Amino acid sequence: MPAGLPSPAPETVAGVPAHLQVLTDRARGYVEAASSANTRRAYAADWKHFAAWCRRQNLSPLPPDPEVVGLYITACASGSTSGSASDRASGTQRGKPNSVSTIERRLSAIGWNVAQRGMVLDRKDRAIATVMAGIRNTHAAPPRQKEALLPEDLIAMLETLDRGSLRGLRDRAMLLIGFAGGLRRSEITGLDLGRDQTEDGRGWVEILDKGLLITLRGKTGWRDVEVGRGSSDSTCPVVATETWIKFAKLAKGPLFRRVSGKGKNVGPDRLNDQEVARLVKRAALAAGVRGDLSEVERGQKFAGHSLRAGLASSAEVDERYVQKQLGHTSAEMTRRYQRRRDRFRINLTKAAGL
């Protein structure tokens, strides 16, 4: 149950007549729909972490106190969130310091959770804002972006998949749709075979003569993604999707599902989005992508976002079309995904006459 909504009482819910229970339940559903399941899980875990730290320090997480929050993010940055009050006073280190991005997420989670309880956390208060600015200046590191998978990388990865198994057909379709559509991993696994077929679906596919039309509910709202047919059946995302649907005998519901029974049985359950990241990493390692690195380094380079970055880095078209495909609200965000496309394309050193 979302933290901002009251628990049901025998006759009423927070003063709401019992006959309005249906509307209360629906409102609770809308609260959940306001953010993704992954975000809610992360925020719940972060709130639990903050509340546990407060208990150990004999402090109260509610009502929100900027000074308490400021001490908490300081503890996160110093790696002492698991220590007691005496440990904190002596400066004893108890664990690995959190990254700046983790601390910022935890700060957002605290603000979100108190807002669900009808309270306000003033993040501009100097006890929070000044401390957070100092943490960024002291601990901020360059972003660690996942490696972009270029077309030749993807083709090599496809060759490592078993063409004769259902799992191989499914994985082939996921990689090609993820790359050609520039999709997030949750968008790949959230696809259904048609509109309004599941409650947890994030979109659906329509197979047309010229390609695949994907309708998605993403971070910025609904959008259409056009995935055209490829120049070869072996690398065509539409053919791969059609083949998977045919041999998996799918008619309705989730497009990408679990395969069991030594790769012979297709279940009804939707695939978890983490499987996309695992697939990308596994196939990249098997294909020897970035063989100049150690296996450990290569394993850290690739994940689900490698597919989106690969499309952005490879598509030799006007940037606005790439931006639309990825669902970005700004060109600047799209440029962050163009890992290798424009690197050293323009040589300002020579242009300056050197």
N, C-alpha and C positions, 0 to 999 in steps of 0.2 A: 504494500500500500504506500503511495507517495506520502512523504513526510508532511506535506502541507495540508493534507486533508484529514479531518477528524475520524476517529474510530467509530463504528456504528454503535448506537445505544439501543436498548430494547424498543423504545417508542420513537425517538427522534435522533437525528444526527446533527450535533452542534446547533440545536434549536430549530432544525428543519423538520417539518412534519413528516411522519413516517410515509405518507402517501407520495412524498417527493423523493423517496429512496432511489427510484429508477433514474431520476435526473442527477442525483448525487453520484450514483455509480457511473453514469455517463460522463459527468464532469471529471471524475477520477480517471477515466479512460483518456479524456482530452489532455489532462495533466501529463500522463505518461507519453502521449503522442507528441508533446511539445519538444521532446528531446529523444535522441536515439537510445536504444537499449544499452549500447556500449557506454554512452555518456552517463546514463543513470547508474550503471554498475560502478563506473569509476568514481562518480560523485559520492555514492553510498560508501564505498571503501575509504575514500578520503575523509568523509565525515566521521566514520568509525575510528579512523586513525587519530583525528583531532580530538574527538571526545575522550578516547582512551588516554591520550597525553594529558588532557585537562584533569582527568581523575587522578592520575599519578602525581600531579602537581598540586592536588587539593584545590583546583580551580573549577569553575563552572563554565561549560561551553555556551550556556544561555542565561540571560540575554547576551547578545554578542558584545564583547568588550574589545575595542581596537588594540588596547595595550596587551591583552591576553593573546590576541591573534598575532601581534607583532613579536611577542616572545616565542610563539609557536613556530613561525616561519624562520626565526633566528635559530631555533633548535633544529629545524629541518636542514638548514644550510650548514649547521655545524656537525650534524650527524648524531645529535644527542636526544632524539625524540623518544628513545626507549628508556631514558634515565629518570630517576626520581628527582624530587626537589633538591635534595642534598647534592646529587650528582650534577645537576644543572648549576648549582651555586659554585661548585668546585671546578666546573668546566670539564668534567670527565666525558670522554668520547665513548659512545656506546655502539656506533655503527657507521656505515658509509653515508657521507653527506648526500642529500638529495640534489638532483640537478635543478637548474633554474626553471626549466620547463615543468618539472614535477611540482615545484613549489608554487608556480603560477597556477597550475591546475588545481592544486589543493586549496589555494586561496579562492579560486572561482567556485570550487565545491562548497566551501564554507558559506560564501555569499549566497549561493543557490539554495542551500539547505535552510538557512535562516529566513530567506525570502519565502520559502514554502510554509514557514511557520508564522507568516505575517509580520516579520521583523525586518530590520534593515541593518546591514553592515556597511559603515562608511569606509570604503577602501581608500578614500582620499585623505583620511585622517593621518596626521604626520607619524603616528605610532606604527602605521602600516606602510604608508606610501614611502616615507623616508627610508625605512628599513629595507623595503623591497628594492628601492633604487640602489641602495648600497650593495645588496646581494647581487643584483644584476651586474654592477660595475666590478665586483670582486670575483664572481664565479662564472659569469656568462662565457660560454664557449661557442665557437662557430657551429651552425647546425650540421648535424650528421645526416646527409641525404642518402637515400638508397640509390644504388647504381641503376642507370637507365639501361634497359634491355633493347638493343638495336635489332632490326629485322634479321640480320645474320645470326644473332644470338638466339632469337626466338625459333628460327628454323632449325638450328642445331638442337634446341631443347625439345622440339616436336619429334625429332628423330629418336629420342630416347624413350618415347612412350610406346606402349604395346598397342599396335593397331588392331590386334585380334581380341582384345578384352574390353568389356564394358567400361572398366575404370579408365583404361587408356583413351577410349573414345570421349568419355566425359571430360577428362583432364585436357585433352586436345581442344575441345570446344571452349572450355573455360579460359585457357591461355589465349586463344585467338580472339574471343569476344572481349576479354579484358584488355588486350592490347589495342585492337582495332577500335573499340568503343571508348578507350581511355577511362575505363570504369574503376571505381574503388572496389576493394574486395567485398564489402558488404553489399554493393550494388550488383556484383556478379551473382553472389549466392542468394540475393533477395529477389531474383527474377522468377516470375511465374510463366506458365504457358499461355495464359490469357488474362484478361482484365477481371479484377474482383474475384479471384479464385481462392485466395487465402487471406487470413487476417494479418499475417506477419509479412506479407509480400511488400517489396519496395518498388515493384514495377512489373512490366510484362513485355513479351516479345511478339512481333508479328512478322511472319516470313512473307516477303513480297518478291515480285519478279526481279527487281533490281537490287534487292538486299534485305537486310534485317532492320526493322524499325523497333527501337527499344524506347519505351515510355518509362521514365524514372521519377521517383520522388527522392530528390537529393537534399543536400544541405541548404540549397538556395531555392527550393521549391520544385515543382514539376518541370521536366524538360524532356524533349525528344532527342534521341541519339540515333543517327543514321549510320549503319554499318554496311557499306557496299560490298558487293561480291568481289572476290580477289581475282587476280590474273591466272591463278592456278588452283585447281581443286584441292591440291595437297596443302595449300596455305590459306584457303578461303574460310573465313569464320562462319559464313552462312552454310556452306556445305558441311562443315564440322558439326554445326548445331543440328542441321537436318539429320545427319547420320546418327548422332547421339539420341535424338528423339525417336527415330525409327527403331533402332536396335534395343533401346531401353523400354520401348513400347509405352511411351508417355502420352497421356491424353489430357490430363488436367493437374493443376497444382504446381508445386515447385519444379523449376526447370533442372536444377542441379541437386542431386540427392546422393545419399550414401549408397555405396555398392558393397555388398557383403557376399559371403559364401564363396570365397576364393575368386571374387570378381564376376560372379555369375548372376547374383540377385540384386535388383534395384529396389531399395526400400522406399517408403512414403515420406521419410523425414528429410527436411531441408538440410543441406550441407552447412556446417559452421563456417563463418567467413575466415577463421584462422586457417582453414584447410587451403585457401588460396595462397596465403603466404608460405605455407609449408610446401605446396606444389611448386611454386616459383623457385624457392631455394633448392629443393631436391632436384628439379630438372636442370637448373643452372649448373649445379655441381656435377651432375651426371654428364652434361654436355661439355664440361671443361671451360665454361665461360670465365674469362679473366684468369686463365691458367697461370699467369705470372705471379698470382698471389697464393698464399698458403690456404689450405682448406678452411681453416678457422676464419681467416680474413674474408674469404669468398662467401662463407656462410653469413657473415655480418653485412655483406654488401647488398644482398638481394632480398626482396620481400614483395608483397602485393603492389606497392607503389612503383616498383620497377616497371610494371606494365604501362601505367599512366605516363611515367617519365619517358618511357621508350617511345610512345606515340608522339609526345610533344617534341622529343629530340630528333625524330626521324621524318615527320611529315613535312615535305618541302612545299608548303602552301602558305597563304597569307595567315598571319598569326591570329587574326580574329576568328578564323574557322577552327583552329585548334582550341582557342579559348571557349568557343561555343560547345565544342565536343566534350571538353573536360568539365563544363559547367562552372567555370570561374567567373566571378563578378568583375575582375580587373585583369588587364593585360599583364600587370606586374606579377600577379600570382602565377599566371601561365609561364612567364619567363623563368620562374624558379624551377619549373619542371623541365625546362629545356637544358638538360645537363651538359650535352656535348655538341648540340647542333651548331651553335654560334661561336664556339670556342676558337679563338684566333682566326675567325673568318675575315675580320677586318683588322689589318695591321696598322695601328696608329703610329708605330715607330717609323715604318717606311713612309707612311703618309706625311709625317712631319719632316721627312727629308734625311733621315739617318740610315 
